[in-house]
Amino acid sequence: MNSSENNLFSRLRIGDMELPNRIVMAPLTRNRASRDNVPTPLMAEYYRQRASAGLIITEATQVSPQGIGYPLTPGIHSSEQVAAWRQVTEAVHQYGGRIFLQLWHVGRISHPSLQPNGELPIAPSAIAAAGNATTYEGAKPFVTPRALHTAEIPALIEQFRQGAKNALAAGFDGVEIHGANGYLLDQFLRDGTNQRTDEYGGALENRARFHLEITAAVVKVWGAHRVGMRLSPSGTFNDMKDTNPQATFGYLIEALNHFDLAYLHLIEPDEADLRHGGTAFSTSYFRPIYKGFLMVNGNYDVDRGNAAIHSGMADMVSFGVKFLANPDLPERFKLRAELNPPDVATFYGGDARGYTDYPALTNPQAVS
C-alpha cells in the first residue's frame, strides 16, 4: 500500500481522514471509569495529552451491561456514557487529534458478580476459560458460560450497531471492532471455544459469520473508511485455541477485504503465546491476503516501526505501553529522545498517578 519512502512520520489518507503520522495509540484498558462505567474527566485529560498520535484508539468499551468483564471499564450504551465520552472527544479534537472508540463485548471472560442480575456470562458454547475473572471482590475462577441460542444472536449484533451509533453521537472519528484477545467475537471464530452446530458453528464460514455480520452492521452506521477491525491470530490470551489458525484467520481476513475498511489491526505473537501453545506466525503472513491498510502491534520501537512501513509490511504501527508512559511519543520518536519508564503498578486502576502525570519533553535533546 506504500511507496518505499514512507515511515512512521509519513502522512496517511484513509478515505476522507488524513493522519499526520502513522504512530497509533493502541487500545489500553486502564480501569479509570466510574462504578457505573462512565468515563471521567481524568480520562479526558489522559487522551488529550496523547492527541499528537496519528490516531488514538480508546480502551475497550463495552456495548452493553452484559459485555462487561472487568471493574471500572467504560461503556457506550447509556446516555450518561455518551455525554461523558463527548467530553473526551472534544478534548482530543481541541488539540488536533483523531480518536476511534473500540467496541467490546467480553463474552465468557466475565463473572456473575459483574453481570446484570448476577446472571451467567454468555458465549458461543458452554466452555469455561481457564483462570480467574477480575471482580470487585478480587480474583474469582471463571464460570461455565451460558451458550447463546441462535435466536439471541441478532440482538448481540444490534448491541454493536447501537454502540457504533452512540459513538457517532459522542463525536468520535470512527470505531474499531474488538475481534481479538479471547473476547466474544474471537470466541465465535475459533474452534477451541465454538462447538456450535447451527449456522454460527462448525464450518469455518459459519464461525466467521459473527465477525462479518457485526462488521456489516457497524459499517452501515459509519461507512467503511471509519471502521477498523482488531484480530490476534496467534493469541492464546484468555485460554484461546484453534486447530488451524492460519486457515481460520486467513479466511476471515480475506472476507474482510470486501468491506474496504479503514484498517485491519493485527497483534503480533509474543512469548506468552508460545508458552501457552500458540502457533506463532508473523503478521507478514497476512500481508498478501489483506488488500487494505494494515496496522501492526507487537512491542515495536521506532526502528522496527520504520522498517515495517518502509518495506510495505504495514501501513501503521500501534504502540501501547510506550504511549501509556510517553504522552508525546511521536515527538520523542522523531528526536530519538529517551522514553519515560512505565510504572507497572499503576497500569490498572487508581488515580492520576501513573496515568496523567507522565512528563512530556521540556528541553528535548536527542540521545544516542
JOWO-V756866 format. One record per helix or strand of 2 or more residues. SS is the DSSP state (2 for helix, 1 for strand). FROM is the first residue (numbers start at 0). TO is the last residue. If there is no record, write none. Layout:
BEGIN
ss=SS from=FROM to=TO
ss=SS from=FROM to=TO
END
This chain:
BEGIN
ss=1 from=11 to=13
ss=1 from=16 to=18
ss=1 from=22 to=24
ss=2 from=40 to=48
ss=1 from=54 to=61
ss=2 from=64 to=66
ss=2 from=78 to=93
ss=1 from=98 to=103
ss=2 from=111 to=113
ss=2 from=115 to=117
ss=1 from=121 to=122
ss=1 from=131 to=134
ss=1 from=137 to=140
ss=1 from=145 to=146
ss=2 from=149 to=168
ss=1 from=173 to=177
ss=2 from=183 to=188
ss=2 from=203 to=206
ss=2 from=208 to=221
ss=2 from=223 to=225
ss=1 from=226 to=230
ss=2 from=244 to=258
ss=1 from=262 to=266
ss=2 from=270 to=274
ss=2 from=283 to=286
ss=1 from=293 to=296
ss=2 from=301 to=310
ss=1 from=315 to=318
ss=2 from=320 to=324
ss=2 from=328 to=334
ss=2 from=343 to=345
END
